[in-house]
Amino acid sequence: MRLANKLAVITAAASGMGLAGVELFLREGASVCAIDINQEALSALKADLDPSGERLHTVVADLEQPSGARDSIHEAADKLGGIDILWAHAGIPGPGGIEGLDVGEYQQALALNVQSATFGAGEVIKHMRKRGSGSIIFTASVSGMVGSMWSPVYSSCKFAVVGLTKSLAQTFAPDNVRVNVVCPGLAETPMKVGFTGRGVSAEAAKAAEDKYTSAVPLGRLVQPHEVANAVLWLASDDAGFVTGIELPVDGGFTCK
Ligand SMILES: NC(=O)c1ccc[n+]([C@@H]2O[C@H](COP(=O)([O-])OP(=O)(O)OC[C@H]3O[C@@H](n4cnc5c(N)ncnc54)[C@H](O)[C@@H]3O)[C@@H](O)[C@H]2O)c1
């Protein structure tokens, strides 16, 4: 088992890729704290994966709020008895174009994509220092590596997350804490339509998805477990000398 006795926190953990991460990390021997805003989904997750409550803990938090992003890390550390791994996965597609951009929608995109990752990392480092090492993995996107034609706000947020990664990899290296970022392509999760279906018909959303897929050398969307597998590697000691990288899990979308 690659995460035996590790203490891991995953945000946005009640669905999609985060949920796949919870399942995988538990299978690999970690104790996990799942953070999400969806209390009902977290309760179902716990009942399903760890009814005895020995290795899976949950914290309900709104990570758009600075207090939620900060306090949830300390609550998770209390429940787990420390933190070795943080997968800061929370994010949202946000608005489409920028003409007549709504201030609230813009701020919400920044808050969940960038602010929550920044504030979470700023708190988790205190717990990792106590443990003598750690691994932080952020979630950006292929839109944090190449400009997205659909989502300029999202793209700028995810480029910021990549920048945060490269900066913190250096800042936290003296603490023996590695910092990396995973960059999924369009993924088969509930969030997918947030990218392809904003304000358009189901047919138009399908056409957008097909257009994207046709630009992927491996010719399909990424599955949640494939992203979780990449994060597992970054989290584990197998990647012990890997820090500051952006790891695309995109079927070759960004290699051209
Ligand atoms: N789905 C994609 O196509 C795709 C592609 C690349 C990157 N990403 C990134 O992956 C991450 C999540 O994607 P997913 O597809 O796994 O999502 P998902 O839609 O399956 O799950 C998102 C989770 O985030 C939670 N959440 C929403 N708002 C929250 C808040 N304010 N506070 C706490 N939790 C909140 C939801 O309750 C849900 O459990 C985001 O960072 C996203 O930008 C997604």
The ligand as an ORCA input file, in Angstrom:
! r2SCAN-3c Opt
* xyz 0 1
  N     -14.744     18.240    -14.547
  C     -13.854     18.733    -15.398
  O     -14.020     18.656    -16.624
  C     -12.587     19.344    -14.869
  C     -11.469     19.449    -15.718
  C     -10.290     19.996    -15.227
  C     -10.219     20.425    -13.911
  N     -11.319     20.333    -13.104
  C     -11.199     20.793    -11.742
  O     -11.489     19.723    -10.848
  C     -12.086     20.231     -9.640
  C     -13.449     19.613     -9.342
  O     -13.916     18.983    -10.430
  P     -14.841     17.651    -10.406
  O     -15.121     17.445    -11.846
  O     -14.214     16.615     -9.586
  O     -16.151     18.270     -9.710
  P     -17.573     17.705     -9.243
  O     -18.571     18.619     -9.830
  O     -17.694     16.245     -9.484
  O     -17.471     17.951     -7.657
  C     -17.271     19.227     -7.137
  C     -17.398     19.145     -5.615
  O     -17.087     20.443     -5.100
  C     -18.001     20.708     -4.034
  N     -18.099     22.161     -3.831
  C     -18.692     23.052     -4.654
  N     -18.632     24.276     -4.106
  C     -17.976     24.161     -2.925
  C     -17.628     25.074     -1.899
  N     -17.933     26.385     -1.992
  N     -16.966     24.622     -0.810
  C     -16.672     23.296     -0.701
  N     -16.975     22.367     -1.636
  C     -17.633     22.808     -2.751
  C     -19.300     20.080     -4.507
  O     -20.202     19.886     -3.424
  C     -18.815     18.789     -5.141
  O     -18.772     17.724     -4.208
  C     -12.147     21.730     -9.824
  O     -10.988     22.313     -9.286
  C     -12.173     21.869    -11.337
  O     -11.743     23.142    -11.740
  C     -12.497     19.805    -13.560
*
